[in-house]
Amino acid sequence: MALHKLGKDPESPSGGSPTVYLDDATDNYLVQGLRVLDKERLAQMDIPEHETVVEIPRRMTQFFLEVKSGRGTDV
């Protein structure tokens, strides 16, 4: 399995997060970001016990190929 770093948030004060990766073995994106802990926002989602939610800025969508090429469904 090889992860390919697609991009880091160019406006991150520390230059490390959020970051978007592509896993070439699964063809899935991995997103490193701030864990969402706001109970009000989490209550609006149906999140299984084995999953979590991370938050990334809208400007990070530039690193997702589907969004960049116009194939994304929701920006």
PyMOL Python script that loads the backbone (N, CA, C, O; Angstrom):
from pymol import cmd

cmd.read_pdbstr("""\
ATOM      1  N   MET A   1       0.844  -1.179   0.000  1.00  0.00           N
ATOM      2  CA  MET A   1       0.000   0.000   0.000  1.00  0.00           C
ATOM      3  C   MET A   1       0.886   1.237   0.000  1.00  0.00           C
ATOM      4  O   MET A   1       1.811   1.352   0.804  1.00  0.00           O
ATOM      5  N   ALA A   2       0.600   2.142  -0.892  1.00  0.00           N
ATOM      6  CA  ALA A   2       1.336   3.400  -0.939  1.00  0.00           C
ATOM      7  C   ALA A   2       0.358   4.553  -0.854  1.00  0.00           C
ATOM      8  O   ALA A   2      -0.626   4.609  -1.592  1.00  0.00           O
ATOM      9  N   LEU A   3       0.638   5.470   0.053  1.00  0.00           N
ATOM     10  CA  LEU A   3      -0.154   6.685   0.164  1.00  0.00           C
ATOM     11  C   LEU A   3       0.554   7.791  -0.603  1.00  0.00           C
ATOM     12  O   LEU A   3       1.775   7.932  -0.538  1.00  0.00           O
ATOM     13  N   HIS A   4      -0.228   8.561  -1.323  1.00  0.00           N
ATOM     14  CA  HIS A   4       0.312   9.689  -2.072  1.00  0.00           C
ATOM     15  C   HIS A   4      -0.263  10.967  -1.484  1.00  0.00           C
ATOM     16  O   HIS A   4      -1.477  11.166  -1.475  1.00  0.00           O
ATOM     17  N   LYS A   5       0.609  11.825  -0.996  1.00  0.00           N
ATOM     18  CA  LYS A   5       0.161  13.099  -0.443  1.00  0.00           C
ATOM     19  C   LYS A   5      -0.259  13.996  -1.602  1.00  0.00           C
ATOM     20  O   LYS A   5       0.556  14.331  -2.461  1.00  0.00           O
ATOM     21  N   LEU A   6      -1.527  14.380  -1.623  1.00  0.00           N
ATOM     22  CA  LEU A   6      -2.047  15.224  -2.690  1.00  0.00           C
ATOM     23  C   LEU A   6      -1.869  16.703  -2.380  1.00  0.00           C
ATOM     24  O   LEU A   6      -1.679  17.522  -3.279  1.00  0.00           O
ATOM     25  N   GLY A   7      -1.934  17.029  -1.101  1.00  0.00           N
ATOM     26  CA  GLY A   7      -1.733  18.427  -0.756  1.00  0.00           C
ATOM     27  C   GLY A   7      -2.025  18.717   0.695  1.00  0.00           C
ATOM     28  O   GLY A   7      -2.828  18.044   1.341  1.00  0.00           O
ATOM     29  N   LYS A   8      -1.349  19.743   1.193  1.00  0.00           N
ATOM     30  CA  LYS A   8      -1.573  20.246   2.543  1.00  0.00           C
ATOM     31  C   LYS A   8      -2.222  21.614   2.425  1.00  0.00           C
ATOM     32  O   LYS A   8      -2.081  22.299   1.412  1.00  0.00           O
ATOM     33  N   ASP A   9      -2.926  21.995   3.462  1.00  0.00           N
ATOM     34  CA  ASP A   9      -3.586  23.295   3.482  1.00  0.00           C
ATOM     35  C   ASP A   9      -2.532  24.393   3.354  1.00  0.00           C
ATOM     36  O   ASP A   9      -1.694  24.552   4.241  1.00  0.00           O
ATOM     37  N   PRO A  10      -2.568  25.146   2.265  1.00  0.00           N
ATOM     38  CA  PRO A  10      -1.562  26.188   2.074  1.00  0.00           C
ATOM     39  C   PRO A  10      -1.667  27.324   3.092  1.00  0.00           C
ATOM     40  O   PRO A  10      -0.741  28.123   3.236  1.00  0.00           O
ATOM     41  N   GLU A  11      -2.798  27.391   3.795  1.00  0.00           N
ATOM     42  CA  GLU A  11      -2.978  28.460   4.788  1.00  0.00           C
ATOM     43  C   GLU A  11      -2.842  27.963   6.224  1.00  0.00           C
ATOM     44  O   GLU A  11      -3.135  28.703   7.162  1.00  0.00           O
ATOM     45  N   SER A  12      -2.405  26.731   6.405  1.00  0.00           N
ATOM     46  CA  SER A  12      -2.231  26.190   7.748  1.00  0.00           C
ATOM     47  C   SER A  12      -1.086  26.917   8.449  1.00  0.00           C
ATOM     48  O   SER A  12       0.001  27.043   7.885  1.00  0.00           O
ATOM     49  N   PRO A  13      -1.316  27.394   9.665  1.00  0.00           N
ATOM     50  CA  PRO A  13      -0.254  28.113  10.364  1.00  0.00           C
ATOM     51  C   PRO A  13       0.980  27.239  10.630  1.00  0.00           C
ATOM     52  O   PRO A  13       2.106  27.736  10.639  1.00  0.00           O
ATOM     53  N   SER A  14       0.761  25.952  10.844  1.00  0.00           N
ATOM     54  CA  SER A  14       1.892  25.063  11.126  1.00  0.00           C
ATOM     55  C   SER A  14       2.359  24.337   9.874  1.00  0.00           C
ATOM     56  O   SER A  14       3.411  23.699   9.887  1.00  0.00           O
ATOM     57  N   GLY A  15       1.586  24.425   8.785  1.00  0.00           N
ATOM     58  CA  GLY A  15       1.951  23.777   7.543  1.00  0.00           C
ATOM     59  C   GLY A  15       1.758  22.278   7.535  1.00  0.00           C
ATOM     60  O   GLY A  15       2.273  21.604   6.643  1.00  0.00           O
ATOM     61  N   GLY A  16       1.023  21.723   8.511  1.00  0.00           N
ATOM     62  CA  GLY A  16       0.907  20.277   8.577  1.00  0.00           C
ATOM     63  C   GLY A  16      -0.479  19.700   8.431  1.00  0.00           C
ATOM     64  O   GLY A  16      -0.620  18.519   8.113  1.00  0.00           O
ATOM     65  N   SER A  17      -1.502  20.493   8.652  1.00  0.00           N
ATOM     66  CA  SER A  17      -2.836  19.925   8.627  1.00  0.00           C
ATOM     67  C   SER A  17      -3.810  21.014   8.220  1.00  0.00           C
ATOM     68  O   SER A  17      -3.583  22.184   8.529  1.00  0.00           O
ATOM     69  N   PRO A  18      -4.854  20.673   7.558  1.00  0.00           N
ATOM     70  CA  PRO A  18      -5.257  19.370   7.062  1.00  0.00           C
ATOM     71  C   PRO A  18      -4.408  18.937   5.857  1.00  0.00           C
ATOM     72  O   PRO A  18      -3.759  19.749   5.198  1.00  0.00           O
ATOM     73  N   THR A  19      -4.442  17.645   5.605  1.00  0.00           N
ATOM     74  CA  THR A  19      -3.714  17.056   4.490  1.00  0.00           C
ATOM     75  C   THR A  19      -4.602  16.021   3.823  1.00  0.00           C
ATOM     76  O   THR A  19      -5.347  15.313   4.502  1.00  0.00           O
ATOM     77  N   VAL A  20      -4.532  15.925   2.497  1.00  0.00           N
ATOM     78  CA  VAL A  20      -5.305  14.966   1.722  1.00  0.00           C
ATOM     79  C   VAL A  20      -4.343  13.977   1.076  1.00  0.00           C
ATOM     80  O   VAL A  20      -3.342  14.367   0.474  1.00  0.00           O
ATOM     81  N   TYR A  21      -4.665  12.681   1.210  1.00  0.00           N
ATOM     82  CA  TYR A  21      -3.855  11.605   0.642  1.00  0.00           C
ATOM     83  C   TYR A  21      -4.733  10.753  -0.282  1.00  0.00           C
ATOM     84  O   TYR A  21      -5.957  10.743  -0.156  1.00  0.00           O
ATOM     85  N   LEU A  22      -4.095  10.050  -1.199  1.00  0.00           N
ATOM     86  CA  LEU A  22      -4.758   9.044  -2.013  1.00  0.00           C
ATOM     87  C   LEU A  22      -4.068   7.715  -1.762  1.00  0.00           C
ATOM     88  O   LEU A  22      -2.845   7.618  -1.866  1.00  0.00           O
ATOM     89  N   ASP A  23      -4.841   6.694  -1.433  1.00  0.00           N
ATOM     90  CA  ASP A  23      -4.324   5.341  -1.220  1.00  0.00           C
ATOM     91  C   ASP A  23      -4.432   4.597  -2.541  1.00  0.00           C
ATOM     92  O   ASP A  23      -5.537   4.317  -3.007  1.00  0.00           O
ATOM     93  N   ASP A  24      -3.295   4.273  -3.149  1.00  0.00           N
ATOM     94  CA  ASP A  24      -3.354   3.644  -4.468  1.00  0.00           C
ATOM     95  C   ASP A  24      -3.835   2.200  -4.413  1.00  0.00           C
ATOM     96  O   ASP A  24      -4.255   1.657  -5.435  1.00  0.00           O
ATOM     97  N   ALA A  25      -3.785   1.570  -3.252  1.00  0.00           N
ATOM     98  CA  ALA A  25      -4.266   0.191  -3.136  1.00  0.00           C
ATOM     99  C   ALA A  25      -5.792   0.124  -3.129  1.00  0.00           C
ATOM    100  O   ALA A  25      -6.375  -0.814  -3.673  1.00  0.00           O
ATOM    101  N   THR A  26      -6.434   1.106  -2.521  1.00  0.00           N
ATOM    102  CA  THR A  26      -7.895   1.090  -2.406  1.00  0.00           C
ATOM    103  C   THR A  26      -8.566   2.127  -3.298  1.00  0.00           C
ATOM    104  O   THR A  26      -9.779   2.078  -3.502  1.00  0.00           O
ATOM    105  N   ASP A  27      -7.792   3.056  -3.824  1.00  0.00           N
ATOM    106  CA  ASP A  27      -8.292   4.169  -4.618  1.00  0.00           C
ATOM    107  C   ASP A  27      -9.227   5.056  -3.790  1.00  0.00           C
ATOM    108  O   ASP A  27     -10.162   5.657  -4.321  1.00  0.00           O
ATOM    109  N   ASN A  28      -8.963   5.128  -2.489  1.00  0.00           N
ATOM    110  CA  ASN A  28      -9.740   5.952  -1.566  1.00  0.00           C
ATOM    111  C   ASN A  28      -8.916   7.142  -1.106  1.00  0.00           C
ATOM    112  O   ASN A  28      -7.687   7.083  -1.057  1.00  0.00           O
ATOM    113  N   TYR A  29      -9.609   8.222  -0.771  1.00  0.00           N
ATOM    114  CA  TYR A  29      -8.951   9.382  -0.182  1.00  0.00           C
ATOM    115  C   TYR A  29      -8.876   9.203   1.327  1.00  0.00           C
ATOM    116  O   TYR A  29      -9.776   8.632   1.944  1.00  0.00           O
ATOM    117  N   LEU A  30      -7.793   9.697   1.912  1.00  0.00           N
ATOM    118  CA  LEU A  30      -7.642   9.774   3.362  1.00  0.00           C
ATOM    119  C   LEU A  30      -7.475  11.254   3.694  1.00  0.00           C
ATOM    120  O   LEU A  30      -6.709  11.961   3.040  1.00  0.00           O
ATOM    121  N   VAL A  31      -8.184  11.710   4.699  1.00  0.00           N
ATOM    122  CA  VAL A  31      -8.138  13.118   5.059  1.00  0.00           C
ATOM    123  C   VAL A  31      -7.690  13.250   6.501  1.00  0.00           C
ATOM    124  O   VAL A  31      -8.299  12.700   7.418  1.00  0.00           O
ATOM    125  N   GLN A  32      -6.624  13.985   6.676  1.00  0.00           N
ATOM    126  CA  GLN A  32      -6.146  14.328   8.014  1.00  0.00           C
ATOM    127  C   GLN A  32      -6.680  15.716   8.301  1.00  0.00           C
ATOM    128  O   GLN A  32      -6.466  16.642   7.519  1.00  0.00           O
ATOM    129  N   GLY A  33      -7.367  15.864   9.407  1.00  0.00           N
ATOM    130  CA  GLY A  33      -7.924  17.167   9.730  1.00  0.00           C
ATOM    131  C   GLY A  33      -8.278  17.255  11.203  1.00  0.00           C
ATOM    132  O   GLY A  33      -7.950  16.369  11.992  1.00  0.00           O
ATOM    133  N   LEU A  34      -8.938  18.314  11.550  1.00  0.00           N
ATOM    134  CA  LEU A  34      -9.357  18.511  12.933  1.00  0.00           C
ATOM    135  C   LEU A  34     -10.579  17.653  13.225  1.00  0.00           C
ATOM    136  O   LEU A  34     -11.560  17.690  12.483  1.00  0.00           O
ATOM    137  N   ARG A  35     -10.519  16.883  14.303  1.00  0.00           N
ATOM    138  CA  ARG A  35     -11.652  16.056  14.690  1.00  0.00           C
ATOM    139  C   ARG A  35     -12.801  16.960  15.122  1.00  0.00           C
ATOM    140  O   ARG A  35     -12.607  17.898  15.894  1.00  0.00           O
ATOM    141  N   VAL A  36     -13.989  16.671  14.622  1.00  0.00           N
ATOM    142  CA  VAL A  36     -15.175  17.441  14.982  1.00  0.00           C
ATOM    143  C   VAL A  36     -15.695  16.915  16.318  1.00  0.00           C
ATOM    144  O   VAL A  36     -16.019  15.735  16.452  1.00  0.00           O
ATOM    145  N   LEU A  37     -15.766  17.797  17.289  1.00  0.00           N
ATOM    146  CA  LEU A  37     -16.239  17.434  18.629  1.00  0.00           C
ATOM    147  C   LEU A  37     -17.526  18.167  19.004  1.00  0.00           C
ATOM    148  O   LEU A  37     -18.115  17.885  20.048  1.00  0.00           O
ATOM    149  N   ASP A  38     -17.963  19.097  18.168  1.00  0.00           N
ATOM    150  CA  ASP A  38     -19.158  19.888  18.426  1.00  0.00           C
ATOM    151  C   ASP A  38     -20.386  18.980  18.416  1.00  0.00           C
ATOM    152  O   ASP A  38     -20.776  18.468  17.367  1.00  0.00           O
ATOM    153  N   LYS A  39     -20.991  18.782  19.581  1.00  0.00           N
ATOM    154  CA  LYS A  39     -22.114  17.851  19.716  1.00  0.00           C
ATOM    155  C   LYS A  39     -23.323  18.263  18.883  1.00  0.00           C
ATOM    156  O   LYS A  39     -24.049  17.403  18.383  1.00  0.00           O
ATOM    157  N   GLU A  40     -23.544  19.535  18.731  1.00  0.00           N
ATOM    158  CA  GLU A  40     -24.688  20.002  17.935  1.00  0.00           C
ATOM    159  C   GLU A  40     -24.527  19.608  16.462  1.00  0.00           C
ATOM    160  O   GLU A  40     -25.476  19.139  15.833  1.00  0.00           O
ATOM    161  N   ARG A  41     -23.343  19.799  15.927  1.00  0.00           N
ATOM    162  CA  ARG A  41     -23.110  19.410  14.532  1.00  0.00           C
ATOM    163  C   ARG A  41     -23.101  17.904  14.375  1.00  0.00           C
ATOM    164  O   ARG A  41     -23.660  17.386  13.409  1.00  0.00           O
ATOM    165  N   LEU A  42     -22.481  17.190  15.299  1.00  0.00           N
ATOM    166  CA  LEU A  42     -22.433  15.723  15.218  1.00  0.00           C
ATOM    167  C   LEU A  42     -23.828  15.112  15.307  1.00  0.00           C
ATOM    168  O   LEU A  42     -24.093  14.080  14.689  1.00  0.00           O
ATOM    169  N   ALA A  43     -24.722  15.742  16.071  1.00  0.00           N
ATOM    170  CA  ALA A  43     -26.085  15.226  16.218  1.00  0.00           C
ATOM    171  C   ALA A  43     -26.865  15.281  14.908  1.00  0.00           C
ATOM    172  O   ALA A  43     -27.868  14.583  14.759  1.00  0.00           O
ATOM    173  N   GLN A  44     -26.422  16.092  13.970  1.00  0.00           N
ATOM    174  CA  GLN A  44     -27.094  16.216  12.680  1.00  0.00           C
ATOM    175  C   GLN A  44     -26.631  15.154  11.682  1.00  0.00           C
ATOM    176  O   GLN A  44     -27.133  15.092  10.560  1.00  0.00           O
ATOM    177  N   MET A  45     -25.677  14.321  12.091  1.00  0.00           N
ATOM    178  CA  MET A  45     -25.131  13.284  11.214  1.00  0.00           C
ATOM    179  C   MET A  45     -25.410  11.904  11.786  1.00  0.00           C
ATOM    180  O   MET A  45     -25.599  11.741  12.992  1.00  0.00           O
ATOM    181  N   ASP A  46     -25.433  10.928  10.914  1.00  0.00           N
ATOM    182  CA  ASP A  46     -25.605   9.537  11.326  1.00  0.00           C
ATOM    183  C   ASP A  46     -24.237   8.858  11.248  1.00  0.00           C
ATOM    184  O   ASP A  46     -23.870   8.309  10.210  1.00  0.00           O
ATOM    185  N   ILE A  47     -23.489   8.899  12.346  1.00  0.00           N
ATOM    186  CA  ILE A  47     -22.113   8.413  12.359  1.00  0.00           C
ATOM    187  C   ILE A  47     -22.031   7.106  13.139  1.00  0.00           C
ATOM    188  O   ILE A  47     -22.288   7.091  14.343  1.00  0.00           O
ATOM    189  N   PRO A  48     -21.677   6.011  12.471  1.00  0.00           N
ATOM    190  CA  PRO A  48     -21.517   4.743  13.178  1.00  0.00           C
ATOM    191  C   PRO A  48     -20.407   4.822  14.231  1.00  0.00           C
ATOM    192  O   PRO A  48     -19.508   5.657  14.128  1.00  0.00           O
ATOM    193  N   GLU A  49     -20.470   3.976  15.213  1.00  0.00           N
ATOM    194  CA  GLU A  49     -19.523   3.972  16.322  1.00  0.00           C
ATOM    195  C   GLU A  49     -18.072   3.820  15.854  1.00  0.00           C
ATOM    196  O   GLU A  49     -17.161   4.355  16.486  1.00  0.00           O
ATOM    197  N   HIS A  50     -17.853   3.107  14.765  1.00  0.00           N
ATOM    198  CA  HIS A  50     -16.484   2.846  14.302  1.00  0.00           C
ATOM    199  C   HIS A  50     -15.952   3.941  13.359  1.00  0.00           C
ATOM    200  O   HIS A  50     -14.870   3.782  12.794  1.00  0.00           O
ATOM    201  N   GLU A  51     -16.688   5.039  13.181  1.00  0.00           N
ATOM    202  CA  GLU A  51     -16.264   6.124  12.304  1.00  0.00           C
ATOM    203  C   GLU A  51     -16.106   7.421  13.084  1.00  0.00           C
ATOM    204  O   GLU A  51     -16.578   7.548  14.213  1.00  0.00           O
ATOM    205  N   THR A  52     -15.437   8.372  12.463  1.00  0.00           N
ATOM    206  CA  THR A  52     -15.288   9.703  13.045  1.00  0.00           C
ATOM    207  C   THR A  52     -15.467  10.729  11.935  1.00  0.00           C
ATOM    208  O   THR A  52     -15.579  10.367  10.763  1.00  0.00           O
ATOM    209  N   VAL A  53     -15.493  11.972  12.289  1.00  0.00           N
ATOM    210  CA  VAL A  53     -15.641  13.048  11.330  1.00  0.00           C
ATOM    211  C   VAL A  53     -14.460  13.995  11.508  1.00  0.00           C
ATOM    212  O   VAL A  53     -14.109  14.363  12.630  1.00  0.00           O
ATOM    213  N   VAL A  54     -13.859  14.381  10.402  1.00  0.00           N
ATOM    214  CA  VAL A  54     -12.818  15.400  10.431  1.00  0.00           C
ATOM    215  C   VAL A  54     -13.273  16.576   9.596  1.00  0.00           C
ATOM    216  O   VAL A  54     -14.092  16.438   8.688  1.00  0.00           O
ATOM    217  N   GLU A  55     -12.733  17.725   9.916  1.00  0.00           N
ATOM    218  CA  GLU A  55     -13.136  18.952   9.232  1.00  0.00           C
ATOM    219  C   GLU A  55     -11.954  19.500   8.453  1.00  0.00           C
ATOM    220  O   GLU A  55     -10.835  19.586   8.958  1.00  0.00           O
ATOM    221  N   ILE A  56     -12.233  19.869   7.206  1.00  0.00           N
ATOM    222  CA  ILE A  56     -11.215  20.524   6.395  1.00  0.00           C
ATOM    223  C   ILE A  56     -11.839  21.768   5.763  1.00  0.00           C
ATOM    224  O   ILE A  56     -13.050  21.802   5.545  1.00  0.00           O
ATOM    225  N   PRO A  57     -11.042  22.781   5.469  1.00  0.00           N
ATOM    226  CA  PRO A  57     -11.577  23.979   4.828  1.00  0.00           C
ATOM    227  C   PRO A  57     -11.999  23.700   3.391  1.00  0.00           C
ATOM    228  O   PRO A  57     -11.441  22.823   2.733  1.00  0.00           O
ATOM    229  N   ARG A  58     -12.971  24.439   2.915  1.00  0.00           N
ATOM    230  CA  ARG A  58     -13.450  24.297   1.547  1.00  0.00           C
ATOM    231  C   ARG A  58     -12.307  24.443   0.545  1.00  0.00           C
ATOM    232  O   ARG A  58     -12.313  23.790  -0.498  1.00  0.00           O
ATOM    233  N   ARG A  59     -11.330  25.290   0.853  1.00  0.00           N
ATOM    234  CA  ARG A  59     -10.221  25.509  -0.075  1.00  0.00           C
ATOM    235  C   ARG A  59      -9.420  24.242  -0.343  1.00  0.00           C
ATOM    236  O   ARG A  59      -8.662  24.185  -1.311  1.00  0.00           O
ATOM    237  N   MET A  60      -9.576  23.225   0.500  1.00  0.00           N
ATOM    238  CA  MET A  60      -8.840  21.966   0.330  1.00  0.00           C
ATOM    239  C   MET A  60      -9.424  21.097  -0.781  1.00  0.00           C
ATOM    240  O   MET A  60      -8.779  20.138  -1.204  1.00  0.00           O
ATOM    241  N   THR A  61     -10.627  21.407  -1.263  1.00  0.00           N
ATOM    242  CA  THR A  61     -11.218  20.583  -2.313  1.00  0.00           C
ATOM    243  C   THR A  61     -10.390  20.585  -3.589  1.00  0.00           C
ATOM    244  O   THR A  61     -10.571  19.722  -4.447  1.00  0.00           O
ATOM    245  N   GLN A  62      -9.491  21.539  -3.718  1.00  0.00           N
ATOM    246  CA  GLN A  62      -8.628  21.573  -4.899  1.00  0.00           C
ATOM    247  C   GLN A  62      -7.775  20.316  -5.024  1.00  0.00           C
ATOM    248  O   GLN A  62      -7.270  20.013  -6.105  1.00  0.00           O
ATOM    249  N   PHE A  63      -7.613  19.589  -3.935  1.00  0.00           N
ATOM    250  CA  PHE A  63      -6.778  18.399  -3.957  1.00  0.00           C
ATOM    251  C   PHE A  63      -7.550  17.128  -4.306  1.00  0.00           C
ATOM    252  O   PHE A  63      -6.949  16.063  -4.446  1.00  0.00           O
ATOM    253  N   PHE A  64      -8.856  17.226  -4.447  1.00  0.00           N
ATOM    254  CA  PHE A  64      -9.661  16.086  -4.859  1.00  0.00           C
ATOM    255  C   PHE A  64      -9.872  16.155  -6.367  1.00  0.00           C
ATOM    256  O   PHE A  64     -10.460  17.113  -6.868  1.00  0.00           O
ATOM    257  N   LEU A  65      -9.404  15.166  -7.077  1.00  0.00           N
ATOM    258  CA  LEU A  65      -9.438  15.187  -8.537  1.00  0.00           C
ATOM    259  C   LEU A  65     -10.849  15.304  -9.091  1.00  0.00           C
ATOM    260  O   LEU A  65     -11.058  16.016 -10.072  1.00  0.00           O
ATOM    261  N   GLU A  66     -11.822  14.628  -8.495  1.00  0.00           N
ATOM    262  CA  GLU A  66     -13.198  14.676  -8.991  1.00  0.00           C
ATOM    263  C   GLU A  66     -13.766  16.081  -8.899  1.00  0.00           C
ATOM    264  O   GLU A  66     -14.458  16.536  -9.809  1.00  0.00           O
ATOM    265  N   VAL A  67     -13.480  16.756  -7.821  1.00  0.00           N
ATOM    266  CA  VAL A  67     -13.976  18.123  -7.650  1.00  0.00           C
ATOM    267  C   VAL A  67     -13.261  19.041  -8.640  1.00  0.00           C
ATOM    268  O   VAL A  67     -13.894  19.882  -9.278  1.00  0.00           O
ATOM    269  N   LYS A  68     -11.964  18.884  -8.765  1.00  0.00           N
ATOM    270  CA  LYS A  68     -11.163  19.736  -9.639  1.00  0.00           C
ATOM    271  C   LYS A  68     -11.595  19.606 -11.099  1.00  0.00           C
ATOM    272  O   LYS A  68     -11.579  20.579 -11.852  1.00  0.00           O
ATOM    273  N   SER A  69     -11.982  18.382 -11.489  1.00  0.00           N
ATOM    274  CA  SER A  69     -12.364  18.164 -12.875  1.00  0.00           C
ATOM    275  C   SER A  69     -13.855  18.395 -13.118  1.00  0.00           C
ATOM    276  O   SER A  69     -14.334  18.238 -14.241  1.00  0.00           O
ATOM    277  N   GLY A  70     -14.589  18.768 -12.064  1.00  0.00           N
ATOM    278  CA  GLY A  70     -16.009  19.046 -12.230  1.00  0.00           C
ATOM    279  C   GLY A  70     -16.893  17.837 -12.097  1.00  0.00           C
ATOM    280  O   GLY A  70     -18.091  17.929 -12.365  1.00  0.00           O
ATOM    281  N   ARG A  71     -16.342  16.684 -11.687  1.00  0.00           N
ATOM    282  CA  ARG A  71     -17.150  15.478 -11.557  1.00  0.00           C
ATOM    283  C   ARG A  71     -17.729  15.315 -10.157  1.00  0.00           C
ATOM    284  O   ARG A  71     -18.497  14.384  -9.914  1.00  0.00           O
ATOM    285  N   GLY A  72     -17.374  16.206  -9.231  1.00  0.00           N
ATOM    286  CA  GLY A  72     -17.884  16.096  -7.878  1.00  0.00           C
ATOM    287  C   GLY A  72     -19.376  16.357  -7.821  1.00  0.00           C
ATOM    288  O   GLY A  72     -19.929  17.042  -8.682  1.00  0.00           O
ATOM    289  N   THR A  73     -20.030  15.806  -6.798  1.00  0.00           N
ATOM    290  CA  THR A  73     -21.473  15.962  -6.707  1.00  0.00           C
ATOM    291  C   THR A  73     -21.871  17.098  -5.791  1.00  0.00           C
ATOM    292  O   THR A  73     -22.953  17.666  -5.937  1.00  0.00           O
ATOM    293  N   ASP A  74     -20.988  17.444  -4.826  1.00  0.00           N
ATOM    294  CA  ASP A  74     -21.339  18.487  -3.869  1.00  0.00           C
ATOM    295  C   ASP A  74     -20.065  19.152  -3.369  1.00  0.00           C
ATOM    296  O   ASP A  74     -19.268  18.535  -2.663  1.00  0.00           O
ATOM    297  N   VAL A  75     -19.884  20.385  -3.732  1.00  0.00           N
ATOM    298  CA  VAL A  75     -18.664  21.086  -3.325  1.00  0.00           C
ATOM    299  C   VAL A  75     -18.894  21.820  -2.046  1.00  0.00           C
ATOM    300  O   VAL A  75     -17.984  22.475  -1.537  1.00  0.00           O
TER     301      VAL A  75
END
""", "prot")
cmd.dss("prot")
cmd.show_as("cartoon", "prot")
cmd.util.cbc("prot")
cmd.orient("prot")
